[in-house]
Amino acid sequence: MDNEKELQELKERLAKVEDQLQQKSKSSSVSRFVVSFIIAFVVFLVVGVVVQFMNPY
């Protein structure tokens, strides 16, 4: 009986850990998207400034 109880506790712990890992992967993908968006925005700004600098009109 003790073995079954321990096994059930381990299953519950494993489920909690899996849930935490899934939450971390979701938040990391969102943060990765935000960082990529900011980098792309900065690159477009730099390209725009360079194009305007090269074109004197």
ZIDAPE-V545377 format. One record per residue. N is the residue number from 0. RES is the residue in one small letter. OMEGA is omega in radians with two decimals (999 if undefined). BURIAL is I if it has 16 or more other C-alpha atoms within 10 Angstrom, else O. D_LAST is the distance of its C-alpha to the last C-alpha in Angstrom with 2 decimals. Layout:
n = [N:N]
res = [RES:RES]
omega = [OMEGA:OMEGA]
burial = [BURIAL:BURIAL]
d_last = [D_LAST:D_LAST]
//
This chain:
n = [0:1:2:3:4:5:6:7:8:9:10:11:12:13:14:15:16:17:18:19:20:21:22:23:24:25:26:27:28:29:30:31:32:33:34:35:36:37:38:39:40:41:42:43:44:45:46:47:48:49:50:51:52:53:54:55:56]
res = [m:d:n:e:k:e:l:q:e:l:k:e:r:l:a:k:v:e:d:q:l:q:q:k:s:k:s:s:s:v:s:r:f:v:v:s:f:i:i:a:f:v:v:f:l:v:v:g:v:v:v:q:f:m:n:p:y]
omega = [3.13:3.14:3.14:3.12:3.11:3.12:3.12:3.12:3.11:3.10:3.12:3.10:3.12:3.11:3.11:-3.13:3.12:3.10:3.13:3.13:3.12:3.11:3.13:-3.12:3.09:-3.11:3.13:3.11:3.09:-3.14:3.09:3.10:-3.13:3.13:3.12:3.14:3.14:3.13:3.13:3.13:3.13:3.13:3.11:3.09:-3.13:3.13:3.12:3.12:-3.14:3.14:3.13:3.11:-3.13:-3.11:-3.04:-3.08:999]
burial = [O:O:O:O:O:O:O:O:O:O:O:O:O:O:O:O:O:O:O:O:O:O:O:O:O:O:O:O:O:O:O:O:O:O:O:O:O:O:O:O:O:O:O:O:O:O:O:O:O:O:O:O:O:O:O:O:O]
d_last = [84.99:83.13:81.28:80.04:78.89:77.02:75.47:74.30:72.81:70.95:69.56:68.35:66.74:65.03:63.69:62.29:60.60:59.08:57.73:56.17:54.52:53.06:51.67:50.07:48.46:47.00:45.55:44.18:42.43:40.83:39.71:38.38:36.31:34.92:34.01:32.35:30.33:29.15:28.25:26.27:24.39:23.54:22.45:20.06:18.60:18.25:16.65:14.06:13.30:13.28:10.91:8.30:9.29:9.12:5.64:3.82:0.00]
//
